[in-house]
Amino acid sequence: MSFNIEEYYKQMVGFEIVGFKMDGEGIDAWPVFTVKKGDDTLQMVVSRDPEGNGPGFVFIENEDGQQMA
């Protein structure tokens, strides 16, 4: 059985970002988004890889793929 990365991320559709924090300090801090859908509240942690080998970076882009701020 293989891991389907697309299905993994699709489960987040419909959640709303309701909070944000950095877990830790400096370059080793992990970006953590609090998301909510109905009665479900989750933490979405940005990692550089599935093994959690360090914090990651999220690009914020418009629909044309142009990076924002």
PDB file as gemmi writes it, atoms N, CA and C in Angstrom:
CRYST1    1.000    1.000    1.000  90.00  90.00  90.00 P 1                      
ATOM      1  N   MET A   1       0.845  -1.188   0.000  1.00  0.00           N  
ATOM      2  CA  MET A   1       0.000   0.000   0.000  1.00  0.00           C  
ATOM      3  C   MET A   1       0.885   1.243   0.000  1.00  0.00           C  
ATOM      4  N   SER A   2       0.695   2.138  -0.986  1.00  0.00           N  
ATOM      5  CA  SER A   2       1.517   3.339  -1.072  1.00  0.00           C  
ATOM      6  C   SER A   2       0.776   4.531  -0.481  1.00  0.00           C  
ATOM      7  N   PHE A   3       1.537   5.506  -0.066  1.00  0.00           N  
ATOM      8  CA  PHE A   3       1.001   6.722   0.525  1.00  0.00           C  
ATOM      9  C   PHE A   3       0.584   7.666  -0.596  1.00  0.00           C  
ATOM     10  N   ASN A   4      -0.667   8.122  -0.597  1.00  0.00           N  
ATOM     11  CA  ASN A   4      -1.171   9.029  -1.617  1.00  0.00           C  
ATOM     12  C   ASN A   4      -1.120  10.453  -1.079  1.00  0.00           C  
ATOM     13  N   ILE A   5      -0.087  11.191  -1.465  1.00  0.00           N  
ATOM     14  CA  ILE A   5       0.124  12.544  -0.945  1.00  0.00           C  
ATOM     15  C   ILE A   5      -1.020  13.488  -1.338  1.00  0.00           C  
ATOM     16  N   GLU A   6      -1.587  13.294  -2.540  1.00  0.00           N  
ATOM     17  CA  GLU A   6      -2.684  14.164  -2.979  1.00  0.00           C  
ATOM     18  C   GLU A   6      -3.907  13.982  -2.082  1.00  0.00           C  
ATOM     19  N   GLU A   7      -4.259  12.751  -1.789  1.00  0.00           N  
ATOM     20  CA  GLU A   7      -5.398  12.486  -0.901  1.00  0.00           C  
ATOM     21  C   GLU A   7      -5.129  13.005   0.512  1.00  0.00           C  
ATOM     22  N   TYR A   8      -3.892  12.904   0.948  1.00  0.00           N  
ATOM     23  CA  TYR A   8      -3.512  13.402   2.269  1.00  0.00           C  
ATOM     24  C   TYR A   8      -3.823  14.893   2.392  1.00  0.00           C  
ATOM     25  N   TYR A   9      -3.411  15.677   1.386  1.00  0.00           N  
ATOM     26  CA  TYR A   9      -3.653  17.122   1.433  1.00  0.00           C  
ATOM     27  C   TYR A   9      -5.104  17.486   1.162  1.00  0.00           C  
ATOM     28  N   LYS A  10      -5.800  16.727   0.336  1.00  0.00           N  
ATOM     29  CA  LYS A  10      -7.202  17.021   0.022  1.00  0.00           C  
ATOM     30  C   LYS A  10      -8.097  16.986   1.259  1.00  0.00           C  
ATOM     31  N   GLN A  11      -7.698  16.246   2.281  1.00  0.00           N  
ATOM     32  CA  GLN A  11      -8.532  16.185   3.482  1.00  0.00           C  
ATOM     33  C   GLN A  11      -8.635  17.531   4.189  1.00  0.00           C  
ATOM     34  N   MET A  12      -7.775  18.484   3.836  1.00  0.00           N  
ATOM     35  CA  MET A  12      -7.804  19.807   4.456  1.00  0.00           C  
ATOM     36  C   MET A  12      -8.788  20.762   3.779  1.00  0.00           C  
ATOM     37  N   VAL A  13      -9.328  20.371   2.625  1.00  0.00           N  
ATOM     38  CA  VAL A  13     -10.285  21.226   1.911  1.00  0.00           C  
ATOM     39  C   VAL A  13     -11.477  21.508   2.816  1.00  0.00           C  
ATOM     40  N   GLY A  14     -11.852  22.776   2.904  1.00  0.00           N  
ATOM     41  CA  GLY A  14     -12.996  23.180   3.712  1.00  0.00           C  
ATOM     42  C   GLY A  14     -12.624  23.677   5.095  1.00  0.00           C  
ATOM     43  N   PHE A  15     -11.386  23.409   5.527  1.00  0.00           N  
ATOM     44  CA  PHE A  15     -10.946  23.931   6.821  1.00  0.00           C  
ATOM     45  C   PHE A  15     -10.629  25.418   6.687  1.00  0.00           C  
ATOM     46  N   GLU A  16     -10.837  26.150   7.753  1.00  0.00           N  
ATOM     47  CA  GLU A  16     -10.528  27.572   7.796  1.00  0.00           C  
ATOM     48  C   GLU A  16      -9.365  27.793   8.764  1.00  0.00           C  
ATOM     49  N   ILE A  17      -8.420  28.611   8.342  1.00  0.00           N  
ATOM     50  CA  ILE A  17      -7.318  28.958   9.244  1.00  0.00           C  
ATOM     51  C   ILE A  17      -7.856  29.944  10.264  1.00  0.00           C  
ATOM     52  N   VAL A  18      -7.756  29.579  11.543  1.00  0.00           N  
ATOM     53  CA  VAL A  18      -8.280  30.428  12.618  1.00  0.00           C  
ATOM     54  C   VAL A  18      -7.186  30.899  13.566  1.00  0.00           C  
ATOM     55  N   GLY A  19      -5.963  30.426  13.363  1.00  0.00           N  
ATOM     56  CA  GLY A  19      -4.877  30.840  14.238  1.00  0.00           C  
ATOM     57  C   GLY A  19      -3.527  30.473  13.653  1.00  0.00           C  
ATOM     58  N   PHE A  20      -2.499  31.096  14.186  1.00  0.00           N  
ATOM     59  CA  PHE A  20      -1.137  30.835  13.744  1.00  0.00           C  
ATOM     60  C   PHE A  20      -0.181  31.100  14.898  1.00  0.00           C  
ATOM     61  N   LYS A  21       0.878  30.291  14.968  1.00  0.00           N  
ATOM     62  CA  LYS A  21       1.943  30.524  15.943  1.00  0.00           C  
ATOM     63  C   LYS A  21       3.235  29.915  15.405  1.00  0.00           C  
ATOM     64  N   MET A  22       4.334  30.348  15.930  1.00  0.00           N  
ATOM     65  CA  MET A  22       5.621  29.719  15.672  1.00  0.00           C  
ATOM     66  C   MET A  22       5.951  28.903  16.910  1.00  0.00           C  
ATOM     67  N   ASP A  23       6.188  27.617  16.730  1.00  0.00           N  
ATOM     68  CA  ASP A  23       6.520  26.721  17.842  1.00  0.00           C  
ATOM     69  C   ASP A  23       8.034  26.623  17.934  1.00  0.00           C  
ATOM     70  N   GLY A  24       8.613  27.363  18.844  1.00  0.00           N  
ATOM     71  CA  GLY A  24      10.065  27.421  18.995  1.00  0.00           C  
ATOM     72  C   GLY A  24      10.563  28.817  18.683  1.00  0.00           C  
ATOM     73  N   GLU A  25      11.880  28.936  18.541  1.00  0.00           N  
ATOM     74  CA  GLU A  25      12.483  30.241  18.300  1.00  0.00           C  
ATOM     75  C   GLU A  25      13.501  30.172  17.174  1.00  0.00           C  
ATOM     76  N   GLY A  26      13.679  31.295  16.501  1.00  0.00           N  
ATOM     77  CA  GLY A  26      14.712  31.409  15.482  1.00  0.00           C  
ATOM     78  C   GLY A  26      14.475  30.512  14.284  1.00  0.00           C  
ATOM     79  N   ILE A  27      15.562  30.101  13.654  1.00  0.00           N  
ATOM     80  CA  ILE A  27      15.501  29.315  12.420  1.00  0.00           C  
ATOM     81  C   ILE A  27      14.926  27.916  12.642  1.00  0.00           C  
ATOM     82  N   ASP A  28      14.902  27.438  13.872  1.00  0.00           N  
ATOM     83  CA  ASP A  28      14.376  26.109  14.168  1.00  0.00           C  
ATOM     84  C   ASP A  28      12.913  26.117  14.593  1.00  0.00           C  
ATOM     85  N   ALA A  29      12.248  27.264  14.466  1.00  0.00           N  
ATOM     86  CA  ALA A  29      10.838  27.366  14.841  1.00  0.00           C  
ATOM     87  C   ALA A  29       9.953  26.749  13.760  1.00  0.00           C  
ATOM     88  N   TRP A  30       8.920  26.049  14.186  1.00  0.00           N  
ATOM     89  CA  TRP A  30       7.985  25.383  13.283  1.00  0.00           C  
ATOM     90  C   TRP A  30       6.741  26.247  13.092  1.00  0.00           C  
ATOM     91  N   PRO A  31       6.358  26.562  11.848  1.00  0.00           N  
ATOM     92  CA  PRO A  31       5.090  27.254  11.614  1.00  0.00           C  
ATOM     93  C   PRO A  31       3.921  26.314  11.907  1.00  0.00           C  
ATOM     94  N   VAL A  32       2.963  26.785  12.709  1.00  0.00           N  
ATOM     95  CA  VAL A  32       1.811  25.961  13.079  1.00  0.00           C  
ATOM     96  C   VAL A  32       0.530  26.769  12.845  1.00  0.00           C  
ATOM     97  N   PHE A  33      -0.332  26.248  11.979  1.00  0.00           N  
ATOM     98  CA  PHE A  33      -1.628  26.865  11.717  1.00  0.00           C  
ATOM     99  C   PHE A  33      -2.692  26.079  12.468  1.00  0.00           C  
ATOM    100  N   THR A  34      -3.608  26.786  13.139  1.00  0.00           N  
ATOM    101  CA  THR A  34      -4.779  26.152  13.738  1.00  0.00           C  
ATOM    102  C   THR A  34      -5.901  26.278  12.713  1.00  0.00           C  
ATOM    103  N   VAL A  35      -6.505  25.145  12.368  1.00  0.00           N  
ATOM    104  CA  VAL A  35      -7.568  25.127  11.369  1.00  0.00           C  
ATOM    105  C   VAL A  35      -8.823  24.504  11.960  1.00  0.00           C  
ATOM    106  N   LYS A  36      -9.975  24.942  11.431  1.00  0.00           N  
ATOM    107  CA  LYS A  36     -11.245  24.478  11.992  1.00  0.00           C  
ATOM    108  C   LYS A  36     -12.241  24.235  10.866  1.00  0.00           C  
ATOM    109  N   LYS A  37     -13.023  23.158  11.017  1.00  0.00           N  
ATOM    110  CA  LYS A  37     -14.156  22.859  10.132  1.00  0.00           C  
ATOM    111  C   LYS A  37     -15.206  22.205  10.995  1.00  0.00           C  
ATOM    112  N   GLY A  38     -16.338  22.863  11.150  1.00  0.00           N  
ATOM    113  CA  GLY A  38     -17.387  22.337  12.035  1.00  0.00           C  
ATOM    114  C   GLY A  38     -16.859  22.239  13.456  1.00  0.00           C  
ATOM    115  N   ASP A  39     -17.001  21.056  14.049  1.00  0.00           N  
ATOM    116  CA  ASP A  39     -16.516  20.835  15.413  1.00  0.00           C  
ATOM    117  C   ASP A  39     -15.069  20.365  15.454  1.00  0.00           C  
ATOM    118  N   ASP A  40     -14.449  20.168  14.284  1.00  0.00           N  
ATOM    119  CA  ASP A  40     -13.069  19.670  14.218  1.00  0.00           C  
ATOM    120  C   ASP A  40     -12.070  20.818  14.215  1.00  0.00           C  
ATOM    121  N   THR A  41     -11.135  20.790  15.142  1.00  0.00           N  
ATOM    122  CA  THR A  41     -10.039  21.750  15.193  1.00  0.00           C  
ATOM    123  C   THR A  41      -8.738  20.969  15.142  1.00  0.00           C  
ATOM    124  N   LEU A  42      -7.860  21.344  14.215  1.00  0.00           N  
ATOM    125  CA  LEU A  42      -6.600  20.641  14.015  1.00  0.00           C  
ATOM    126  C   LEU A  42      -5.437  21.611  14.022  1.00  0.00           C  
ATOM    127  N   GLN A  43      -4.247  21.076  14.212  1.00  0.00           N  
ATOM    128  CA  GLN A  43      -3.007  21.832  14.073  1.00  0.00           C  
ATOM    129  C   GLN A  43      -2.358  21.374  12.772  1.00  0.00           C  
ATOM    130  N   MET A  44      -2.036  22.295  11.887  1.00  0.00           N  
ATOM    131  CA  MET A  44      -1.358  21.979  10.636  1.00  0.00           C  
ATOM    132  C   MET A  44       0.068  22.515  10.754  1.00  0.00           C  
ATOM    133  N   VAL A  45       1.032  21.609  10.904  1.00  0.00           N  
ATOM    134  CA  VAL A  45       2.433  21.968  11.149  1.00  0.00           C  
ATOM    135  C   VAL A  45       3.211  21.868   9.842  1.00  0.00           C  
ATOM    136  N   VAL A  46       3.947  22.922   9.502  1.00  0.00           N  
ATOM    137  CA  VAL A  46       4.709  22.952   8.255  1.00  0.00           C  
ATOM    138  C   VAL A  46       6.093  22.360   8.507  1.00  0.00           C  
ATOM    139  N   SER A  47       6.353  21.216   7.842  1.00  0.00           N  
ATOM    140  CA  SER A  47       7.611  20.494   7.998  1.00  0.00           C  
ATOM    141  C   SER A  47       8.331  20.426   6.655  1.00  0.00           C  
ATOM    142  N   ARG A  48       9.636  20.255   6.688  1.00  0.00           N  
ATOM    143  CA  ARG A  48      10.384  20.155   5.430  1.00  0.00           C  
ATOM    144  C   ARG A  48      10.183  18.817   4.739  1.00  0.00           C  
ATOM    145  N   ASP A  49       9.713  17.793   5.485  1.00  0.00           N  
ATOM    146  CA  ASP A  49       9.472  16.482   4.898  1.00  0.00           C  
ATOM    147  C   ASP A  49       8.534  15.686   5.797  1.00  0.00           C  
ATOM    148  N   PRO A  50       7.999  14.570   5.296  1.00  0.00           N  
ATOM    149  CA  PRO A  50       7.048  13.780   6.095  1.00  0.00           C  
ATOM    150  C   PRO A  50       7.625  13.200   7.381  1.00  0.00           C  
ATOM    151  N   GLU A  51       8.938  13.100   7.468  1.00  0.00           N  
ATOM    152  CA  GLU A  51       9.561  12.539   8.668  1.00  0.00           C  
ATOM    153  C   GLU A  51       9.717  13.570   9.777  1.00  0.00           C  
ATOM    154  N   GLY A  52       9.450  14.832   9.494  1.00  0.00           N  
ATOM    155  CA  GLY A  52       9.566  15.868  10.517  1.00  0.00           C  
ATOM    156  C   GLY A  52      10.999  16.225  10.843  1.00  0.00           C  
ATOM    157  N   ASN A  53      11.865  16.264   9.831  1.00  0.00           N  
ATOM    158  CA  ASN A  53      13.286  16.542  10.047  1.00  0.00           C  
ATOM    159  C   ASN A  53      13.614  18.013  10.227  1.00  0.00           C  
ATOM    160  N   GLY A  54      12.625  18.838  10.320  1.00  0.00           N  
ATOM    161  CA  GLY A  54      12.854  20.260  10.557  1.00  0.00           C  
ATOM    162  C   GLY A  54      11.692  21.073  10.025  1.00  0.00           C  
ATOM    163  N   PRO A  55      11.647  22.352  10.423  1.00  0.00           N  
ATOM    164  CA  PRO A  55      10.565  23.213   9.970  1.00  0.00           C  
ATOM    165  C   PRO A  55      10.676  23.495   8.476  1.00  0.00           C  
ATOM    166  N   GLY A  56       9.555  23.904   7.882  1.00  0.00           N  
ATOM    167  CA  GLY A  56       9.533  24.180   6.455  1.00  0.00           C  
ATOM    168  C   GLY A  56       9.048  25.575   6.141  1.00  0.00           C  
ATOM    169  N   PHE A  57       8.868  25.834   4.860  1.00  0.00           N  
ATOM    170  CA  PHE A  57       8.448  27.141   4.370  1.00  0.00           C  
ATOM    171  C   PHE A  57       7.279  26.951   3.429  1.00  0.00           C  
ATOM    172  N   VAL A  58       6.265  27.813   3.530  1.00  0.00           N  
ATOM    173  CA  VAL A  58       5.104  27.773   2.654  1.00  0.00           C  
ATOM    174  C   VAL A  58       5.154  29.001   1.745  1.00  0.00           C  
ATOM    175  N   PHE A  59       5.092  28.772   0.444  1.00  0.00           N  
ATOM    176  CA  PHE A  59       5.009  29.882  -0.499  1.00  0.00           C  
ATOM    177  C   PHE A  59       3.564  30.342  -0.576  1.00  0.00           C  
ATOM    178  N   ILE A  60       3.331  31.646  -0.506  1.00  0.00           N  
ATOM    179  CA  ILE A  60       1.995  32.214  -0.637  1.00  0.00           C  
ATOM    180  C   ILE A  60       1.942  32.864  -2.011  1.00  0.00           C  
ATOM    181  N   GLU A  61       1.097  32.303  -2.890  1.00  0.00           N  
ATOM    182  CA  GLU A  61       1.028  32.740  -4.279  1.00  0.00           C  
ATOM    183  C   GLU A  61      -0.407  33.058  -4.676  1.00  0.00           C  
ATOM    184  N   ASN A  62      -0.555  33.929  -5.703  1.00  0.00           N  
ATOM    185  CA  ASN A  62      -1.876  34.144  -6.244  1.00  0.00           C  
ATOM    186  C   ASN A  62      -2.202  33.008  -7.217  1.00  0.00           C  
ATOM    187  N   GLU A  63      -3.357  33.046  -7.843  1.00  0.00           N  
ATOM    188  CA  GLU A  63      -3.783  31.957  -8.726  1.00  0.00           C  
ATOM    189  C   GLU A  63      -2.894  31.802  -9.958  1.00  0.00           C  
ATOM    190  N   ASP A  64      -2.149  32.868 -10.318  1.00  0.00           N  
ATOM    191  CA  ASP A  64      -1.255  32.830 -11.474  1.00  0.00           C  
ATOM    192  C   ASP A  64       0.127  32.311 -11.107  1.00  0.00           C  
ATOM    193  N   GLY A  65       0.321  31.947  -9.840  1.00  0.00           N  
ATOM    194  CA  GLY A  65       1.610  31.430  -9.395  1.00  0.00           C  
ATOM    195  C   GLY A  65       2.614  32.507  -9.042  1.00  0.00           C  
ATOM    196  N   GLN A  66       2.170  33.754  -8.966  1.00  0.00           N  
ATOM    197  CA  GLN A  66       3.065  34.835  -8.592  1.00  0.00           C  
ATOM    198  C   GLN A  66       3.138  34.918  -7.069  1.00  0.00           C  
ATOM    199  N   GLN A  67       4.348  34.931  -6.557  1.00  0.00           N  
ATOM    200  CA  GLN A  67       4.534  34.951  -5.106  1.00  0.00           C  
ATOM    201  C   GLN A  67       4.057  36.281  -4.529  1.00  0.00           C  
ATOM    202  N   MET A  68       3.315  36.202  -3.457  1.00  0.00           N  
ATOM    203  CA  MET A  68       2.849  37.370  -2.747  1.00  0.00           C  
ATOM    204  C   MET A  68       3.851  37.703  -1.647  1.00  0.00           C  
ATOM    205  N   ALA A  69       3.827  38.888  -1.169  1.00  0.00           N  
ATOM    206  CA  ALA A  69       4.704  39.358  -0.081  1.00  0.00           C  
ATOM    207  C   ALA A  69       5.887  38.490   0.238  1.00  0.00           C  
TER     208      ALA A  69                                                      
END                                                                             
